[in-house]
Amino acid sequence: MNEKNIPLKVAFSARQFAGRRDEPSVFEHSLEFVARINQVNYINDSKATSVNDTWTSLNAMTEKTVLILGGIDRRSDYSVLRGLVAEKVYAVVCLGSEREKIFSALIDQGITVHADSMEEAVKFSQLLAKSGTTVLFSPGCPSFDAFDNYKNRGNKFKELVNSL
């Protein structure tokens, strides 16, 4: 992937946001800190509706990550994420109608599981996450298979995380 073609996002540690739960995020649905539960940070990046968006967000992660990825087919090539997944991710939760394609592209990169719903994806990520890591919801796809738009999808993710 050509990094020059990717919009610049500042690398950050999700730990920086962990103590600021009462403050609204200025980046709603874009690397938005949601919660810190059992020493695991949950980040909502629902606005990432392309593989390039997910690549950029994943590149900004400084902790090992459980990546929730998927939505509807956009004829995307998920193999471009392989290098970053190998470097920064220890588990991928595949979601939506794209889950088989994502699973096939990333299966040999570590733990890779299917989820049939957002509820299941959040539960799986909670089970897979380890203390000191981050769960990043950065779908890399539009959400029209299950949600009206990325905002509804991101709000559902936040609701589910906050109910853990």
N, C-alpha and C positions, 0 to 999 in steps of 0.2 A: 504494500500500500504506500502511496506517495504522501508523506506527511505534509508536504507543502500545500496540498489540496484540502486539507482538513482544517476547519475553523479552530483557532487556538482556544483552549480551555486551560485555565491555570490548575496545575497539579495541587492537590490538597490532601490533607489527612482528615478522614472522617472524625477522628478524635477531636479536632478543633471545634467541631460543632456539637459534640456530645453534651457539653454543659449548657447549651443555649436552647433547650427545648421550649422555653416559654416565649422565645422571640420568633416572630414569623420569618420564614425564609424569604430572601429576596430573589431566590432562584426556584420558584415553585415549578415542580415537574422537571427541573433541569439540575441534576446533582443536588437535589433537595434532601437535607438531613431530615429523617422522620423520627427516629428513636434510637436509643441505646438500651438494649435488653440483654441481660446476662453477659455483659462485656462484648456484645456484638452490635455494630452500627448498621442501621438500615437506611439505605439511600434510594430515593425515588428519582429515576431519570426517565420517566414515562414519555417525555418529549422526544426521546431518541427513537425516531421512527425510520431510521435507515441504519444499515450496517456501519457506514462511516461515522454516524453519530455515536453508536455504541463503541466503536473503536476509539474514538476521541475520549469518551467518558471513562472507558476501561483504562486507557493510557494514563489518566489522571489519578487512578487509585494507587495508594501507597501501602495498603495492607493487603494480605491475601484475601481473596474475594470469592464469594458464592455469587455467580452471575445468573440472574433470571432473564431469559432471552426467548423471544418469539411473538408471533401474531399471525397476520395473514401473508400469503405468498406475494412477493414483489419481485420474484426472480432474482433474489439476492444471492450473492456468493459468500457464504459464511466461512469458507476456508480462509478468507483474508484475516479472520480473527485468530487463527491458529497460533501464531507466534506470541501474541499478547496473552491468549488464554494459557499457553504453556508457562509463561513468565509470571502471571499475576493471579490466575484462577486455580482453585483446587476442586471446584465443583460447578457444573452447569445444570440448571433446571430448565428444560425445554418446554415451551408453552405454546398453545394455539395450533392452528392448522400447519404451521411451519415446523412443528416440533420434530417430525421425522427427518426432515432435511437438515435441521440444525444438529440433531443427534448424530446423523451420518457424517457430517462435516467435522464434528468435534469429539467423537466417541473415544478416540485414542489419545485425547489430551488430558484424561483424568476421569474423575467421577462425573458421569453424565446420566441424568434421569429425566423421564417424561412426567409432565403434570397435565392433568385433564382440565384443570380450572385454575384461576388465580388463587383461590383458597388453598388448593392442593400445593401450588407452587410456593406459597408463603410458608405453609407447614413443612414442606420438604426442605426449604432453605433454612428454617429454624433448626431442624434436625441435623442438617449438614454443617451448619456454622459452628465455628470454634471460638472460644474466648480470644479477643484481640483481633478479630477479623471483621469484614464488612460484607453485608448482603447488598448487592447492587441490582436493582430492577432497571435494566436498560434494554428494552425489548428489541430494538433494531428493526422493527416492523410497525406498520399501522395496526390499529386495534379493532378494525371494523368487524372482525369475526366474533367479538364478544362485547365490545363497548362502542359507544357513539363517537368517542374521540379520545385523544391522549389524556385530556384533563379528567374525564370520568374514570379512565383506567388508572391513572395515578392516584386519584382520590380513593378508589377501591383498594389499591395497594396500601395506602396510608391507613385506611380504616382497619384492614386486616392486621397490619403490623401492630397498630395501637391496641388491638384486642388480644394480642399474644400474652 
